[in-house]
Amino acid sequence: MNLQKKIRGFHLFLVIILVNISLYESKLYAQRNQSSLNEGLERNETNKLDVPDIFINKNYLKVKDEENFYILGPGDKFNLRLNQLYEIDNTKSLGGNYLIDNDGIVTLPRIKRVKVSGLTIKELTELLNKEFSLYLKNVDVTIEIIQYRIAKIYLDGAVMNPGLHLLNIGKVANIPSNNSIEDFKDKIGSGSTLFDALQTAGGVNFDADLGNIEVTRINSISNGGGRIKTTLNLFNTLDLSDLSQNINLRDGDTIFIPSIKDIKSLGLNKILKSNINPKFINIYVSGRVKEPGIKKLSSSSTLVDSINISGGAKVVKGKVKFLRYKNDGTVDNRSFRYNKRAKRGSYKNPYLLNGDIIFIEDNFLSVSTQVLNEITDPLRSLLSAYTFFKIIDD
């Protein structure tokens, strides 16, 4: 028994010696390379990073590999792990969860403040592997985003509400060190897509060319920076022929939807059948209708539908005035004779958008009747009073 204890003690003594030697070598290694650590971790974002080139092709925006293409920025939160140094022998780990501050900086163990905004996950991994190697041997950094920042997306063109929109592109639950990501898949949110952005903007105009949507995105530093551009056909997503056209959006993306002069019935039908636009719209109907006022209609309603919902046009009526205020500041102002049999989507029976105004004017006969009523109303009142007093006298 004493011999076994002595053997165990000797083994423990050897382990302690080996650990001390390893720590001493790491310390010497760090001192020799201290100068490289001070070479500006907070470097200008325009500087070229020492990371491998990534091949770019025309389908760049459609690729969903976040390690290569998701660009980190203020508000992102990521989990950092360093190979075998995560919770070993109850010692404090060098890993953990880190939030990127408003300056695009995180404070990490040993290497302190690091500028990470503008880098992809792959680029940051390469950088940290290089910096942590000054302190540790055989470093293998793993980075995983656990919370995405709010994305600012700019929409323009044939959309209901163009301009800057904020999108929550998804969150990932915090992942404990002793569990795999497979156990938490039900807690991982999906990012906002092109389709989601159009819904957020209130939908699209009926003349929107969803087959030629232009999307630009900030390019990664290792790929040269600047912006890259692609064209998407969302019609193929609406009929489920190509779901890859409905890409996940990222912070800083811009979306432009062109208009087409001649509305294609096929494209219009796809828009009407989809849920890109709100299910209901509010329009205003007034003038020579039986029940004027604000009307809530289906988003596929036309001008004739709105007049029918308002009780129909009165028998004596004039021309129809149609007003639509466009996003570019112009006004679609139409004047025509009412035709309840006009083709749906035609000039005299357009599909309606939220905020449209419809007014049925008076004609000569209705105006003449109103003038006569205004003239005879006082006489009618006097005659009614005379009749009343005559009845009393009798």
VOPAGU-2260 file (C-alpha; in pm, 1 decimal, decimal comma):
REM VOPAGU-2260
SITE   aa  ch    i         X         Y         Z
SITE  MET   A    0       0,0       0,0       0,0
SITE  ASN   A    1     282,4     241,6      89,4
SITE  LEU   A    2     452,6     157,2    -238,9
SITE  GLN   A    3     137,3     245,3    -435,4
SITE  LYS   A    4     107,0     577,7    -254,1
SITE  LYS   A    5     470,0     656,4    -330,6
SITE  ILE   A    6     414,8     572,2    -701,5
SITE  ARG   A    7     104,4     794,5    -716,3
SITE  GLY   A    8     291,9    1074,0    -543,0
SITE  PHE   A    9     578,5    1043,1    -788,3
SITE  HIS   A   10     334,7    1054,9   -1084,5
SITE  LEU   A   11     167,8    1366,5    -940,7
SITE  PHE   A   12     511,9    1525,3    -891,9
SITE  LEU   A   13     598,9    1460,8   -1259,0
SITE  VAL   A   14     265,3    1608,7   -1375,8
SITE  ILE   A   15     328,7    1925,8   -1171,5
SITE  ILE   A   16     676,5    1963,0   -1320,5
SITE  LEU   A   17     545,1    1918,4   -1676,9
SITE  VAL   A   18     266,6    2174,2   -1623,5
SITE  ASN   A   19     515,3    2430,4   -1485,7
SITE  ILE   A   20     747,6    2374,7   -1780,4
SITE  SER   A   21     459,3    2423,9   -2023,1
SITE  LEU   A   22     349,4    2745,4   -1851,2
SITE  TYR   A   23     708,0    2876,9   -1850,5
SITE  GLU   A   24     743,4    2807,3   -2224,9
SITE  SER   A   25     411,1    2982,1   -2294,4
SITE  LYS   A   26     528,0    3284,7   -2097,1
SITE  LEU   A   27     854,7    3304,7   -2293,0
SITE  TYR   A   28     664,8    3263,3   -2619,8
SITE  ALA   A   29     432,1    3549,6   -2527,1
SITE  GLN   A   30     721,5    3780,5   -2429,4
SITE  ARG   A   31     902,7    3719,5   -2760,3
SITE  ASN   A   32     593,1    3812,5   -2957,9
SITE  GLN   A   33     461,1    4097,2   -2741,6
SITE  SER   A   34     544,3    4354,8   -3009,2
SITE  SER   A   35     308,9    4189,4   -3260,4
SITE  LEU   A   36      23,8    4211,5   -3012,2
SITE  ASN   A   37      53,4    4591,4   -3004,0
SITE  GLU   A   38      14,8    4627,5   -3381,0
SITE  GLY   A   39    -326,9    4781,5   -3360,4
SITE  LEU   A   40    -600,5    4538,2   -3278,2
SITE  GLU   A   41    -821,5    4845,9   -3309,6
SITE  ARG   A   42    -716,3    4885,1   -3671,1
SITE  ASN   A   43    -885,2    5092,8   -3936,1
SITE  GLU   A   44   -1164,6    4892,3   -4100,9
SITE  THR   A   45   -1018,7    4966,4   -4441,7
SITE  ASN   A   46    -694,9    4781,6   -4364,9
SITE  LYS   A   47    -657,7    4444,9   -4533,7
SITE  LEU   A   48    -680,8    4156,2   -4287,1
SITE  ASP   A   49    -456,3    3853,8   -4311,9
SITE  VAL   A   50    -735,3    3611,0   -4396,2
SITE  PRO   A   51    -776,9    3379,3   -4693,8
SITE  ASP   A   52    -960,5    3505,3   -5001,0
SITE  ILE   A   53   -1319,4    3390,5   -5051,2
SITE  PHE   A   54   -1441,0    3316,6   -5401,7
SITE  ILE   A   55   -1738,3    3534,2   -5503,0
SITE  ASN   A   56   -1983,2    3445,8   -5775,6
SITE  LYS   A   57   -2314,6    3585,4   -5898,0
SITE  ASN   A   58   -2504,6    3389,2   -5631,0
SITE  TYR   A   59   -2315,1    3554,6   -5343,9
SITE  LEU   A   60   -2623,2    3706,0   -5177,8
SITE  LYS   A   61   -2812,9    3379,6   -5196,7
SITE  VAL   A   62   -2553,9    3179,7   -5000,9
SITE  LYS   A   63   -2657,8    3124,3   -4639,5
SITE  ASP   A   64   -2313,8    3039,7   -4497,2
SITE  GLU   A   65   -2302,8    3289,1   -4210,9
SITE  GLU   A   66   -1938,6    3220,2   -4124,4
SITE  ASN   A   67   -1833,2    3361,1   -4460,4
SITE  PHE   A   68   -2094,9    3627,3   -4524,7
SITE  TYR   A   69   -2261,6    3759,2   -4208,5
SITE  ILE   A   70   -2085,1    4082,7   -4113,8
SITE  LEU   A   71   -2060,8    4156,9   -3742,0
SITE  GLY   A   72   -2166,7    4492,9   -3602,5
SITE  PRO   A   73   -2274,0    4678,5   -3285,0
SITE  GLY   A   74   -2549,7    4489,9   -3103,9
SITE  ASP   A   75   -2442,9    4139,8   -3209,5
SITE  LYS   A   76   -2368,6    3896,9   -2927,5
SITE  PHE   A   77   -2150,0    3592,5   -2982,5
SITE  ASN   A   78   -2020,6    3293,7   -2788,5
SITE  LEU   A   79   -1644,6    3236,8   -2790,4
SITE  ARG   A   80   -1483,9    2898,3   -2714,4
SITE  LEU   A   81   -1116,4    2802,9   -2721,9
SITE  ASN   A   82   -1073,4    2430,4   -2794,2
SITE  GLN   A   83    -988,9    2248,5   -2467,5
SITE  LEU   A   84    -983,6    2551,4   -2241,2
SITE  TYR   A   85   -1358,2    2566,3   -2184,2
SITE  GLU   A   86   -1430,0    2472,9   -1818,8
SITE  ILE   A   87   -1138,1    2235,6   -1757,8
SITE  ASP   A   88   -1067,1    2117,9   -1402,5
SITE  ASN   A   89   -1306,3    2382,0   -1265,3
SITE  THR   A   90   -1076,5    2661,4   -1384,2
SITE  LYS   A   91   -1208,3    2984,7   -1528,4
SITE  SER   A   92   -1250,4    2959,7   -1903,6
SITE  LEU   A   93   -1110,2    3208,2   -2152,2
SITE  GLY   A   94   -1434,2    3178,2   -2348,6
SITE  GLY   A   95   -1780,4    3321,3   -2284,3
SITE  ASN   A   96   -2050,1    3544,0   -2429,9
SITE  TYR   A   97   -1950,8    3885,9   -2564,4
SITE  LEU   A   98   -2161,7    4180,5   -2681,8
SITE  ILE   A   99   -2023,9    4415,1   -2948,8
SITE  ASP   A  100   -2056,1    4773,5   -2820,7
SITE  ASN   A  101   -2161,0    5083,0   -3015,5
SITE  ASP   A  102   -1801,7    5140,8   -3125,2
SITE  GLY   A  103   -1780,8    4791,8   -3273,1
SITE  ILE   A  104   -1544,2    4671,6   -2999,7
SITE  VAL   A  105   -1541,5    4376,0   -2758,6
SITE  THR   A  106   -1312,3    4322,1   -2460,1
SITE  LEU   A  107   -1165,0    3971,7   -2458,5
SITE  PRO   A  108    -944,3    3789,7   -2205,8
SITE  ARG   A  109    -570,6    3850,1   -2239,5
SITE  ILE   A  110    -589,2    4049,1   -2565,5
SITE  LYS   A  111    -831,2    4313,0   -2423,6
SITE  ARG   A  112   -1013,2    4553,8   -2661,3
SITE  VAL   A  113   -1058,0    4425,2   -3015,2
SITE  LYS   A  114   -1226,1    4595,9   -3311,1
SITE  VAL   A  115   -1458,7    4333,3   -3463,6
SITE  SER   A  116   -1724,4    4542,1   -3641,2
SITE  GLY   A  117   -1711,0    4490,1   -4017,7
SITE  LEU   A  118   -1561,6    4139,9   -3993,8
SITE  THR   A  119   -1727,5    3813,0   -4086,9
SITE  ILE   A  120   -1721,9    3524,7   -3838,1
SITE  LYS   A  121   -1456,1    3352,8   -4046,9
SITE  GLU   A  122   -1238,9    3664,9   -4054,1
SITE  LEU   A  123   -1270,1    3716,9   -3677,3
SITE  THR   A  124   -1191,0    3350,2   -3611,6
SITE  GLU   A  125    -870,2    3375,3   -3814,9
SITE  LEU   A  126    -772,2    3696,3   -3636,9
SITE  LEU   A  127    -833,3    3559,7   -3286,1
SITE  ASN   A  128    -653,2    3233,8   -3362,6
SITE  LYS   A  129    -349,9    3442,8   -3450,8
SITE  GLU   A  130    -373,1    3668,9   -3143,2
SITE  PHE   A  131    -447,3    3393,6   -2886,7
SITE  SER   A  132    -155,5    3190,1   -3023,4
SITE  LEU   A  133      69,8    3443,9   -2850,9
SITE  TYR   A  134     -46,1    3298,2   -2519,8
SITE  LEU   A  135    -162,3    2945,3   -2597,9
SITE  LYS   A  136     -50,7    2653,1   -2809,8
SITE  ASN   A  137    -264,3    2481,7   -3072,7
SITE  VAL   A  138    -540,5    2742,5   -3047,6
SITE  ASP   A  139    -872,3    2659,6   -3214,9
SITE  VAL   A  140   -1126,7    2940,6   -3171,5
SITE  THR   A  141   -1497,6    2870,3   -3223,5
SITE  ILE   A  142   -1740,6    3161,8   -3260,8
SITE  GLU   A  143   -2118,2    3130,3   -3268,4
SITE  ILE   A  144   -2370,9    3414,6   -3281,3
SITE  ILE   A  145   -2629,1    3386,7   -3004,3
SITE  GLN   A  146   -2811,6    3715,5   -3062,6
SITE  TYR   A  147   -2840,4    3919,7   -3381,2
SITE  ARG   A  148   -2861,1    4297,5   -3389,0
SITE  ILE   A  149   -3166,0    4478,9   -3528,1
SITE  ALA   A  150   -3121,4    4516,1   -3902,9
SITE  LYS   A  151   -3180,2    4846,1   -4082,8
SITE  ILE   A  152   -3316,1    4782,9   -4432,9
SITE  TYR   A  153   -3388,3    5049,6   -4696,8
SITE  LEU   A  154   -3672,1    4989,6   -4945,1
SITE  ASP   A  155   -3752,0    5197,9   -5251,6
SITE  GLY   A  156   -3957,3    5177,2   -5568,2
SITE  ALA   A  157   -4301,7    5020,2   -5605,6
SITE  VAL   A  158   -4367,3    4955,8   -5234,9
SITE  MET   A  159   -4645,5    5100,1   -5020,6
SITE  ASN   A  160   -4418,8    5259,2   -4759,1
SITE  PRO   A  161   -4065,3    5316,4   -4893,7
SITE  GLY   A  162   -3783,6    5424,4   -4667,0
SITE  LEU   A  163   -3587,1    5286,9   -4373,2
SITE  HIS   A  164   -3736,1    4987,2   -4191,4
SITE  LEU   A  165   -3612,5    4794,0   -3886,9
SITE  LEU   A  166   -3623,0    4415,2   -3890,2
SITE  ASN   A  167   -3551,5    4162,2   -3618,0
SITE  ILE   A  168   -3348,6    3906,6   -3810,5
SITE  GLY   A  169   -3367,9    3642,3   -3537,7
SITE  LYS   A  170   -3223,0    3536,4   -3205,0
SITE  VAL   A  171   -3045,1    3222,6   -3094,0
SITE  ALA   A  172   -3083,8    3091,4   -2739,7
SITE  ASN   A  173   -2777,8    3090,2   -2511,7
SITE  ILE   A  174   -2612,8    2749,7   -2541,8
SITE  PRO   A  175   -2471,1    2591,3   -2224,1
SITE  SER   A  176   -2120,4    2450,2   -2253,6
SITE  ASN   A  177   -2231,0    2094,2   -2179,3
SITE  ASN   A  178   -2502,0    2075,0   -2447,0
SITE  SER   A  179   -2496,0    2057,1   -2824,5
SITE  ILE   A  180   -2682,8    2298,7   -3049,7
SITE  GLU   A  181   -2911,0    2016,7   -3161,6
SITE  ASP   A  182   -3086,2    2033,6   -2822,8
SITE  PHE   A  183   -3181,3    2398,1   -2879,3
SITE  LYS   A  184   -3302,7    2403,7   -3241,2
SITE  ASP   A  185   -3658,3    2480,3   -3133,3
SITE  LYS   A  186   -3535,7    2804,7   -2969,8
SITE  ILE   A  187   -3351,7    2935,7   -3276,0
SITE  GLY   A  188   -3543,9    3205,6   -3464,4
SITE  SER   A  189   -3532,0    3236,7   -3842,4
SITE  GLY   A  190   -3398,6    3553,6   -4001,2
SITE  SER   A  191   -3619,0    3803,6   -4181,1
SITE  THR   A  192   -3645,6    3740,9   -4552,2
SITE  LEU   A  193   -3713,7    3958,2   -4855,7
SITE  PHE   A  194   -4079,5    3857,0   -4834,3
SITE  ASP   A  195   -4092,5    3963,5   -4467,5
SITE  ALA   A  196   -3943,1    4303,5   -4553,3
SITE  LEU   A  197   -4208,4    4370,7   -4818,1
SITE  GLN   A  198   -4482,1    4283,3   -4569,4
SITE  THR   A  199   -4324,1    4518,5   -4315,2
SITE  ALA   A  200   -4334,9    4796,8   -4575,8
SITE  GLY   A  201   -4711,8    4751,4   -4614,0
SITE  GLY   A  202   -4692,1    4546,9   -4934,3
SITE  VAL   A  203   -4623,7    4639,8   -5294,4
SITE  ASN   A  204   -4802,3    4834,5   -5565,8
SITE  PHE   A  205   -4991,4    4639,2   -5828,5
SITE  ASP   A  206   -4745,2    4758,5   -6093,5
SITE  ALA   A  207   -4448,4    4617,4   -5896,9
SITE  ASP   A  208   -4209,4    4407,6   -6104,7
SITE  LEU   A  209   -4131,1    4133,4   -5854,3
SITE  GLY   A  210   -3936,9    3948,3   -6121,1
SITE  ASN   A  211   -3652,6    4203,1   -6120,8
SITE  ILE   A  212   -3592,9    4306,4   -5759,7
SITE  GLU   A  213   -3251,6    4467,3   -5706,8
SITE  VAL   A  214   -3076,3    4398,6   -5375,0
SITE  THR   A  215   -2741,0    4540,6   -5266,7
SITE  ARG   A  216   -2538,4    4433,9   -4963,0
SITE  ILE   A  217   -2223,3    4544,5   -4780,6
SITE  ASN   A  218   -1928,8    4334,4   -4893,7
SITE  SER   A  219   -1682,8    4180,5   -4646,7
SITE  ILE   A  220   -1339,9    4334,3   -4596,3
SITE  SER   A  221   -1153,0    4028,1   -4723,8
SITE  ASN   A  222   -1354,8    4044,6   -5045,7
SITE  GLY   A  223   -1260,1    4404,6   -5111,5
SITE  GLY   A  224   -1532,7    4595,6   -4925,4
SITE  GLY   A  225   -1786,6    4820,0   -5098,4
SITE  ARG   A  226   -2126,9    4683,1   -5197,0
SITE  ILE   A  227   -2238,5    4393,3   -5413,7
SITE  LYS   A  228   -2560,0    4359,6   -5612,2
SITE  THR   A  229   -2792,9    4086,4   -5730,1
SITE  THR   A  230   -3132,5    4059,9   -5902,8
SITE  LEU   A  231   -3403,7    3834,5   -5760,0
SITE  ASN   A  232   -3728,0    3694,5   -5899,8
SITE  LEU   A  233   -3978,6    3676,0   -5614,7
SITE  PHE   A  234   -4250,5    3550,5   -5851,1
SITE  ASN   A  235   -4067,6    3217,5   -5844,9
SITE  THR   A  236   -4098,8    3212,8   -5467,9
SITE  LEU   A  237   -4470,4    3294,7   -5475,3
SITE  ASP   A  238   -4542,5    2988,4   -5690,6
SITE  LEU   A  239   -4291,2    2778,0   -5488,8
SITE  SER   A  240   -4078,5    2704,3   -5796,1
SITE  ASP   A  241   -3759,9    2856,3   -5644,8
SITE  LEU   A  242   -3759,8    2938,5   -5272,7
SITE  SER   A  243   -3393,4    3044,3   -5285,2
SITE  GLN   A  244   -3502,9    3376,5   -5436,2
SITE  ASN   A  245   -3647,5    3470,2   -5095,0
SITE  ILE   A  246   -3308,8    3544,5   -4939,0
SITE  ASN   A  247   -3236,9    3625,9   -4575,3
SITE  LEU   A  248   -3171,6    3997,7   -4535,0
SITE  ARG   A  249   -2887,3    4156,7   -4341,1
SITE  ASP   A  250   -2822,0    4492,7   -4179,6
SITE  GLY   A  251   -2750,0    4757,5   -4443,1
SITE  ASP   A  252   -2926,1    4583,7   -4732,6
SITE  THR   A  253   -3107,2    4800,9   -4987,5
SITE  ILE   A  254   -3404,7    4680,4   -5191,2
SITE  PHE   A  255   -3539,9    4843,8   -5506,4
SITE  ILE   A  256   -3855,1    4721,2   -5680,9
SITE  PRO   A  257   -3905,9    4864,7   -6031,5
SITE  SER   A  258   -4247,0    4937,7   -6183,5
SITE  ILE   A  259   -4380,5    4805,9   -6511,2
SITE  LYS   A  260   -4592,9    5015,2   -6746,8
SITE  ASP   A  261   -4820,2    4735,5   -6861,5
SITE  ILE   A  262   -4944,8    4530,7   -6568,3
SITE  LYS   A  263   -4914,0    4165,4   -6658,8
SITE  SER   A  264   -5219,1    3965,1   -6556,8
SITE  LEU   A  265   -5002,7    3672,0   -6447,4
SITE  GLY   A  266   -4788,4    3883,3   -6215,7
SITE  LEU   A  267   -5089,0    4075,5   -6083,6
SITE  ASN   A  268   -5272,5    3754,4   -6002,2
SITE  LYS   A  269   -4971,8    3627,9   -5808,0
SITE  ILE   A  270   -4958,9    3949,4   -5605,0
SITE  LEU   A  271   -5332,6    3937,1   -5534,3
SITE  LYS   A  272   -5318,7    3572,2   -5429,4
SITE  SER   A  273   -5016,2    3618,4   -5203,8
SITE  ASN   A  274   -5018,5    3768,2   -4856,0
SITE  ILE   A  275   -4750,2    4027,4   -4929,8
SITE  ASN   A  276   -5012,8    4301,3   -4910,9
SITE  PRO   A  277   -5246,7    4350,4   -4612,1
SITE  LYS   A  278   -5571,5    4153,5   -4624,9
SITE  PHE   A  279   -5784,4    4469,3   -4592,9
SITE  ILE   A  280   -5751,3    4832,2   -4701,8
SITE  ASN   A  281   -5932,2    5155,4   -4610,6
SITE  ILE   A  282   -6060,8    5384,6   -4885,2
SITE  TYR   A  283   -6292,4    5688,2   -4888,7
SITE  VAL   A  284   -6607,7    5705,8   -5104,3
SITE  SER   A  285   -6817,9    6022,5   -5126,3
SITE  GLY   A  286   -7049,9    6221,7   -5351,8
SITE  ARG   A  287   -7350,9    6073,9   -5530,7
SITE  VAL   A  288   -7353,8    5741,2   -5348,9
SITE  LYS   A  289   -7619,6    5618,5   -5107,9
SITE  GLU   A  290   -7383,1    5546,1   -4813,1
SITE  PRO   A  291   -7068,9    5765,8   -4830,8
SITE  GLY   A  292   -6777,3    5736,0   -4589,1
SITE  ILE   A  293   -6464,9    5533,7   -4510,8
SITE  LYS   A  294   -6494,5    5174,2   -4630,7
SITE  LYS   A  295   -6290,0    4870,1   -4528,0
SITE  LEU   A  296   -6246,7    4640,9   -4827,6
SITE  SER   A  297   -6049,6    4338,1   -4936,3
SITE  SER   A  298   -5708,9    4424,4   -5082,2
SITE  SER   A  299   -5823,0    4276,1   -5415,7
SITE  SER   A  300   -6119,9    4515,9   -5445,6
SITE  THR   A  301   -6176,2    4751,5   -5737,8
SITE  LEU   A  302   -6344,1    5091,2   -5778,0
SITE  VAL   A  303   -6676,8    4934,1   -5875,8
SITE  ASP   A  304   -6662,4    4712,4   -5565,8
SITE  SER   A  305   -6618,9    5017,7   -5343,5
SITE  ILE   A  306   -6920,5    5194,5   -5496,9
SITE  ASN   A  307   -7132,6    4880,0   -5458,5
SITE  ILE   A  308   -7029,9    4853,1   -5091,3
SITE  SER   A  309   -7139,7    5217,3   -5052,5
SITE  GLY   A  310   -7494,4    5127,1   -5156,1
SITE  GLY   A  311   -7439,2    5197,2   -5523,1
SITE  ALA   A  312   -7440,9    5519,8   -5720,6
SITE  LYS   A  313   -7752,1    5733,9   -5722,9
SITE  VAL   A  314   -7956,3    5748,0   -6041,1
SITE  VAL   A  315   -7874,2    6111,6   -6104,7
SITE  LYS   A  316   -7495,7    6142,7   -6104,0
SITE  GLY   A  317   -7197,9    6294,0   -6282,8
SITE  LYS   A  318   -6845,9    6172,4   -6352,8
SITE  VAL   A  319   -6631,8    5966,7   -6116,4
SITE  LYS   A  320   -6325,3    6136,9   -5964,9
SITE  PHE   A  321   -6046,8    5896,9   -5861,5
SITE  LEU   A  322   -5749,2    6021,5   -5654,2
SITE  ARG   A  323   -5438,8    5829,7   -5548,8
SITE  TYR   A  324   -5139,3    5994,4   -5379,6
SITE  LYS   A  325   -4821,4    5815,2   -5487,5
SITE  ASN   A  326   -4500,1    5767,5   -5290,3
SITE  ASP   A  327   -4300,7    5983,9   -5532,8
SITE  GLY   A  328   -4518,4    6287,3   -5452,0
SITE  THR   A  329   -4730,0    6273,2   -5767,9
SITE  VAL   A  330   -5107,8    6225,9   -5780,6
SITE  ASP   A  331   -5299,2    5980,1   -5997,8
SITE  ASN   A  332   -5602,9    6194,0   -6084,5
SITE  ARG   A  333   -5867,6    6037,7   -6308,4
SITE  SER   A  334   -6208,3    6158,7   -6426,0
SITE  PHE   A  335   -6443,8    5934,5   -6624,3
SITE  ARG   A  336   -6805,2    5827,5   -6662,4
SITE  TYR   A  337   -6908,7    5550,3   -6428,5
SITE  ASN   A  338   -6937,7    5206,4   -6585,5
SITE  LYS   A  339   -7026,5    4929,0   -6345,1
SITE  ARG   A  340   -6936,2    4671,4   -6611,8
SITE  ALA   A  341   -6581,7    4802,1   -6663,6
SITE  LYS   A  342   -6311,7    4533,1   -6666,5
SITE  ARG   A  343   -6141,1    4471,1   -6333,0
SITE  GLY   A  344   -5801,8    4640,3   -6326,0
SITE  SER   A  345   -5885,6    4869,5   -6620,0
SITE  TYR   A  346   -5847,2    5248,9   -6624,1
SITE  LYS   A  347   -6211,3    5300,6   -6522,2
SITE  ASN   A  348   -6213,4    5018,6   -6267,5
SITE  PRO   A  349   -5864,2    5006,8   -6107,7
SITE  TYR   A  350   -5759,7    4780,7   -5823,7
SITE  LEU   A  351   -5761,8    4990,2   -5507,5
SITE  LEU   A  352   -5479,6    5069,5   -5267,0
SITE  ASN   A  353   -5497,0    5187,9   -4909,4
SITE  GLY   A  354   -5590,0    5558,7   -4894,5
SITE  ASP   A  355   -5755,8    5586,8   -5236,7
SITE  ILE   A  356   -6033,8    5849,7   -5270,4
SITE  ILE   A  357   -6341,5    5806,5   -5490,0
SITE  PHE   A  358   -6589,7    6087,5   -5546,9
SITE  ILE   A  359   -6896,1    6080,6   -5774,5
SITE  GLU   A  360   -6977,3    6430,8   -5894,2
SITE  ASP   A  361   -7316,1    6594,5   -5949,2
SITE  ASN   A  362   -7447,6    6638,0   -6301,9
SITE  PHE   A  363   -7649,7    6931,1   -6442,9
SITE  LEU   A  364   -7982,0    6784,4   -6334,3
SITE  SER   A  365   -7874,0    6712,3   -5976,9
SITE  VAL   A  366   -7718,0    7059,0   -5948,1
SITE  SER   A  367   -8037,7    7219,6   -6078,1
SITE  THR   A  368   -8241,3    7021,7   -5827,3
SITE  GLN   A  369   -8017,4    7136,7   -5542,6
SITE  VAL   A  370   -8048,3    7502,7   -5655,1
SITE  LEU   A  371   -8426,9    7474,9   -5668,4
SITE  ASN   A  372   -8430,0    7314,2   -5324,0
SITE  GLU   A  373   -8220,5    7596,1   -5178,9
SITE  ILE   A  374   -8455,6    7857,7   -5332,8
SITE  THR   A  375   -8779,4    7687,1   -5236,8
SITE  ASP   A  376   -8677,7    7577,4   -4886,5
SITE  PRO   A  377   -8756,9    7921,2   -4731,8
SITE  LEU   A  378   -9088,3    7936,3   -4922,2
SITE  ARG   A  379   -9171,6    7583,4   -4809,8
SITE  SER   A  380   -9110,0    7686,8   -4451,6
SITE  LEU   A  381   -9335,4    7995,5   -4486,7
SITE  LEU   A  382   -9607,7    7788,7   -4650,5
SITE  SER   A  383   -9588,2    7531,6   -4372,9
SITE  ALA   A  384   -9621,3    7806,3   -4111,4
SITE  TYR   A  385   -9918,5    7967,7   -4294,6
SITE  THR   A  386  -10092,1    7628,5   -4316,0
SITE  PHE   A  387  -10034,7    7571,9   -3945,6
SITE  PHE   A  388  -10188,3    7907,6   -3839,0
SITE  LYS   A  389  -10477,9    7860,9   -4084,8
SITE  ILE   A  390  -10565,3    7529,5   -3922,4
SITE  ILE   A  391  -10563,4    7697,3   -3578,7
SITE  ASP   A  392  -10789,4    7980,2   -3697,5
SITE  ASP   A  393  -11036,7    7732,3   -3842,6
